Amino acid sequence: MNENNLSTEISVRTAGMVAVALFPAFVVAIYIFGVSALILTLTCVLSCILAEVLFQLMAGKRISVKDGSAAVTGIILSFALPANFPIWMAMIGCFAAIIVAKQLFGGAGNNFLNPAAAGIVFLHVSFGQQMNQFPYPLLAASIDGEAASTPLQMWLEGRIDELPSYIEMFLGFVSGGMGEVSALALLIGAVFLWYKRVLSPVTPLAFIGTVAAVAWLLPGEAPIFHVLAGGTLFAAIFMTGDKVTVPETVTGKLIFGIGCGLLTMLIRMAGTPMEGVAFAVLFMNIVTPYIQRIPPIKLNRPSGLLAKKGEVRK
């Protein structure tokens, strides 16, 4: 097997495992928001695949859609959208993610921006109103003519007494990005990826830990709320696991995660109506080349406990 075929096989295997890890959140999204979640996810997957094929055909490049990366990008992007998001807008976001953030920089392995995060930011900037209009969960009593409020929107508006319980947020019985609402489903996916060694725990834990630490330091803020609310867990697990756009060293991964957590909380505290996780990930993608230059932390091994390489302990 030549090097290109081996690389493709590894990419396909990785994309497949990420898709499996996303499946619990996908099931919860359909259960909470109905068939519209299924339609939107399929639309985004097919749009990303179509965008990649069309661009590569026009550019005279080898069709690489079989590696599965475009399909996974579509799933991740769709999970950050409201389940009632207009289909045509979602398709535009998918084309922006694949063509602008990925293919124009050389395709898979050469892009320095996370395509899904770039597509989400593009949609926030272009269609901010629609990105912040969420449907009610099917099990909730909806009010005709009114959009539901996410926990973050309630917090931003000062409606603290109306906030859902942590159990509801953990299970996913709240409004929000259709694949982001269930912390339980996302954590199941994370455990699977860590078990399969597809995802390093350093960046996600640094991201989540920083969000919790900043919330704990601020008066009146609840760390658990900020971890469960919005797209914190979703971004930490599925947007910072991209090996191409995240630093390679442990030190770099740690800095990347801390930076994402700080920026997420800064955007939230600024009172902006849009969720900040995708913006945080995209900004840290941009500074990743500079983070890569930071020397890794070297831990000195205690003398007498470990034999040096090639040395036989007597």
Order of alpha helices (4+ residues) and beta strands (2+ residues): alpha-alpha-alpha-alpha-alpha-alpha-alpha-alpha-alpha-alpha-alpha-alpha-alpha-alpha
